[in-house]
Amino acid sequence: MEKKKIAFILAAVTTASLVSANEEGEKFSGEARLGYQYTDVETEDSNEVAFGVQLNYESARYMGLSVGGTLQGVLLDETPDILGIPFGDSQNESYGILNELYLKGVWGGSTVIVGRQILETPYADSDDIGMVPNRFEAATYINSDIPDTTIVLSHVRSWSGVDAPVPEEFTKMNGSDGVQVLGVEYAGIENLDLQGWYYFANDLVDITYLEATYGVDLDAFELSFGAQYSRQDYDGGDNNDIFGVSLEGTHAPSGLGLAVAYNQTDGIAADNFFGGGPFFTSMEHYTLAEAGDDGRVYNAALSWELNSVINGLALGAGYAKIDRDIQDDANEVDLVVEYTFNDNLTTSVVYSDISDDLEGDTKNLRAFVNYSF
């Protein structure tokens, strides 16, 4: 290990511990994560072990204003070729990053956040699937003054993290123009949630996203129906129309759940843009984006929360068929085991088996132990 990387994390822990003890109203939290990953791609394979620390701080609020930040670091025991989900930086080496640093103002139903921050929107999200999630440099305004309605406006300049071109530093999105985001969420109709989003990237792409989810309780059963539509309209003339439907059912007494979903693209290949993507059929690795032009994805998943048998244990299994317009199709199988020891300690194991006539076959195993404080 590089000594400066270890010193960076130790200094971060010490500094954050000291500032958290100052005045009432401050918030200090953190997480330690141990990660392991094995990836087998055709004739190559790799093993990775990583340890990460995340330290979050937000000051007490004064006249509606507060400041906050998150310091994150990850240490890798070795630096193999990147075959799976990136754990390290662009060279798959250890690194540290100040991935949140913001000024926040809260006045009534309005919140303004300026600086490095979390965004959770359909096409820009944290996508916490590795060691360091996505974060964004942005100016964001959120308003909830209208009953049952949330309005989001954001100018997003750059991003870092697991999906970014350079995970270890903030790189510009769409050059100096950035991306402008408008979102509206409405929950004023019983059992129905509606949301609509528009993304404008000057001289690059306009993106529209609409989603409706209807949920109903039938005694011991909970059902949810979803529909989504998106259009990605590029400045050069290429575009697509994306459709999706989903049906989820849960038997509450047993904890058993079943979900089926379908997505299709009419036009050029779908894009996840700045995160994991919003598509109903998304798996651990493949999404509708991998289906290519005029592609389709069929998805089915089972889940089982075994609280009545072993409290805190949850199992999951998913299957997706990626039906490309060309002959080279693919499928992915995911198996998930999660166990919650208590409010602070959780573990998860995810195994994925991908068969792909076009890109080749891949097997990936990820295991995490998370301790929050």
N, C-alpha and C positions, 0 to 999 in steps of 0.2 A: 504494500500500500504506500501511497505517497504520504509523507508525514504532514504536509501542509493540508491535505484533505482531512485527515484525522483531527488536526488542530482546529480546522475550521468548524467542524461539528461540535467539538468540545467547547470552543469559545461561544458558539451559538447557544448551547445548553446553559452555560453559566450566565451569559448576558440576559437571556430571556427569563431565567429564574429570578434574577435581581430586579428587573423592571416589573415583574408581576407582583412584587411585594409592596409596591408603593401605596396607592390610594384605593379606597373602596370604590367599586364600580368598574375597575379594570377587569379585563378578561384575558386569562392565559390558559392555553390548552396545547396539547401536543400529541404526537403519535410516533411510536417506534414500530417499524415494519421489517420483518425478516422474510425474504423472498427467495424461492428456488424455481429454476426453470430448466426443463430438458426439452430440446427440440431435435427432431429427426426429419431432415429434408432429403428425400431420395437417398443418396449415398453419403451424406454428411450428417453429423450430429454435434450437439454442443450441450454443455452443462453450465449453468450460472448460479451463483449464490450471491445475494446482495443484502445489505443492511441499510435501512433508511431511517432518518429522523426528520420529523416535521414539527416546527415550533410556531404557534400562532399567538399573536398578541393584539389586543385592541384596547385603547385607552378609555378612561371614563369620558362620558359625554359632557361637553361644556357649551352652553348656548346652542345645543343641537349638533355640535361638531365633535368628531372623534378621529383618531388616526389608528391605523392598524397595519400589520404586516405578518408575513409568513416566511420563515427561513427553512429551506429544505436541502438535505444532503443525502447522497447515496454512495455507499462504498461497495465495490465489487471485488471479489477475491481473485478474479482473473479476468482477462479481456479476450474471450473467444470471438470469432466472427459472429455478427448479428444474424441469427437464423430465426429467432422468434420475436416476441414483443420486446422492444428495446427496454432494458433495465438501466443502462448508463447513458452517456452523452452520445454525440454523433460518431465518436470513435469507440463507443461502448466501454468507456472508462468512467471511473468515479468522478463525481462533480458535486458542487453545491450551488445553490441559486436563491436569491431573494425573490421568490416568485409571487409575493404579494407585498405591496406597499401603497397604501391608499389613504385618502382623506374622505371621510363619510359625513354627510349632513342629513339629519332626520328632522323634519318639521311637519307635524300633522301626518297626513297621508302621503307625503312626498319624501323620497330618499334620493340623495345624489351621492354617487361614488366616483371618485376620480383617481386613477392610478392603476397599479397592477392588482387584479381582482379575479374572483371566480365569476364565470358566466355559465348559466345552464339554460341554453336555448336550443331549438332543434338542430341548427347547423353550426353552433359554436358552444361546446360543452367541455366538461372536465375529463370525461372518458378515463376514469381511474382504473386502468386495467394492468398497470405495471407498478413502477416504484414512484414516479413523479407525474402527477396528472397535468393536464393542460391548464394554463392560466393566461390572462389577457390584459394588455394595457388598453384601457378604455375610459371614456367618460360616459357614465350611465345614469339615467333618470328613471325612477320607478314611482308610479302614482297609483294609489288605491282609494282615492276620494269618492269615486263613483261606486255605488253599492255593487258588490259581487263582481267587480271589474278591476283588473290590474293592467296598467299600461306601461310598457317598457320602451325607452328610447336609448340608443347607445351608439356612440362613435367608437369603433374598435380599430386600434392602430397596429398592434403587433401581438404575437403570442409565443409561448414556449411550452415545453412538456412532451409527453409521450408521442403525440401525433404531429408535432411541429417539425419543419425541415431541419432545424437545429435545436434539439431539446434543451440544451444547456444555456441558451440565451434567447432574449426576445427578438424575434425577427419580424420585419414588416409584412403586413397583409395588404396585398394590392398596392405595392409601392408606397408613395407618400399620400395616396388618397384614402387608404384604409377601407373599412367596410361600415356602412351605416345600417342600423337595425331598428325596426319598429315592430313591436309585438303587442297584441291585445289578448288577454285571457278573460273569459266570462263564465261564471258559474251561477247565474241567476235563475236558471230553469232546473227544476227538481230532477236530480239524477243525471243531468246532462252537463258536461264540461266542453266548452268550445275554446279554440285558440286559433289565432291567425298571425302570421309573421311575414315580414317583407325585408329582404336584404338587398342593399344596393352597393355594388362594387363598381365604381366608375370605370368605363372602358373595358370591363371584364364580364360581369354577369349580373343579372337581376334574378332573384330567387323569391318565389312565393311558396308559403307552406300553410296549409289548412288542416285542422284535425278536430274531430268530434268523437267523444266517448260517452256512451250511455251505460249506466250501471243500474242493476236492479237486484234486490234481495228477495229470494223465494224460500222463506223459512230457513232451512239448513244450507241452501245453495245461494251462491253469489255469482251473478252473470254480468259480463261486461262486453259490450259491442263497440268496436272502433272502426273509424274510416279516416283515411288521410289522402290528401292530394298535394302534390308539389309540382312546380314548374321551374326549371332551370334554363334561363334564356340568356345565351352568351352573346356578347357584342359582335362577334364575327358571323352570326347568323345561325349557328348550331343551337338546338334546344331539345328539350324532352318534356314529356308529361308523365308524372309518376303517380300511380294509384296504389292504395293498400287497404285491406280490410282485416279485421281480427275478431276473434271470439274467444273469450276466456271464461272458464267456470271453475269455482272452488266449492268443495264440500267442507264447510267450516268444522263440523265435529271431528272429521278424520284428518283434516289438513291436506287432503288430496286436491290437486289442481290440474286442469288440462287446458291448453291453449293451442289454437291453430291460427295461422295467418297466411296472407298472400300479398305479394307486391309484384308490380310489373312496371316496366319502363317502355314508353312509346317515344322513340327517338334515340339520341345518343346515350351513352352510358351514364347512369346516375353518379353523383359525386357526394361524398360525405362532408366535404369542405373542411371545417375547422373543429373536428371532433369525431365521435364514433358514429354519427349519422342518426337520423330519426326514424328509420324504417322499422315497421312492425316485425319483419322477418330477420332482423339482424342477429347474428350469432356471435360467438366469442371472437372469431377471426373474420369470417366472410359476412358481407352485407350485400344489399342489392347492387352496390357498385361493382362487385366482381362478376355480375351477370352480364355486363357489357351492353352493347346496343340492343334495344328491343328485348331485353332480358326479363326473366320471371324467376321468382323464388317462392317455393312452397315450404312452410315451416310448421312443425308440430312439437310441443314440449309438454313434459310431465313434471310436476313438482309435488313434494310431500314434506310437510312440516310435521315431525314426529314428536311434538311436545307431549302427547299423551303417553308415549313410550319412553323416549329419551329427551328430556327437556333441553331445548337449544339446538337440536340436530335437524338439519334440513337437507333433502336430497333433490337433485334435479337432473333431467335428461332431455336433450333437444336434438332434433334432426331437421336439416334443411336441404332441399334439392335445388340446386342452382341450374336453371334451364336456360342456356344461352341460345341465341338465334343461330349460331354456328353449331356444328356437331359436337364440339368439345364441352361437355357438361361437367358439373362438379357436385359434390355433396359434402356436408359437414355433420359430424356427430359430436355433441358436447355432453360430458358427464360432470356433475358438480356435487361436491359434498361440503357443507358448511356447518360449523359448530360454534355456538356462542357459549363460552364458559360463564361470563358475567357481563356487566355493562362496559367493562374495560377491555376484556380479552376475547378475541375472536380468531378463528382459523378458517381457511378455505382451501380446497383442492379442486382444480379445474383441468380436465383432460379433454383434448380436442383431437379428432381424427378426420383429416381432410383428404378426400380423393378427388383429384382434379385432372381431367384429360388434357387440359391446356397447360397449366402451370406446374404439374407434378404433385405428388402426394406429400403430405406433411402431418407429423404427429407432434403435439405440444402438450407438455404437462407443466402447470404452474401451481405452486403451493405458497401460501402466505400465512404468517402469524402476525396479528396486529394488536398492539397494546396502546390504548389511548389514556391520556391523563389530563 
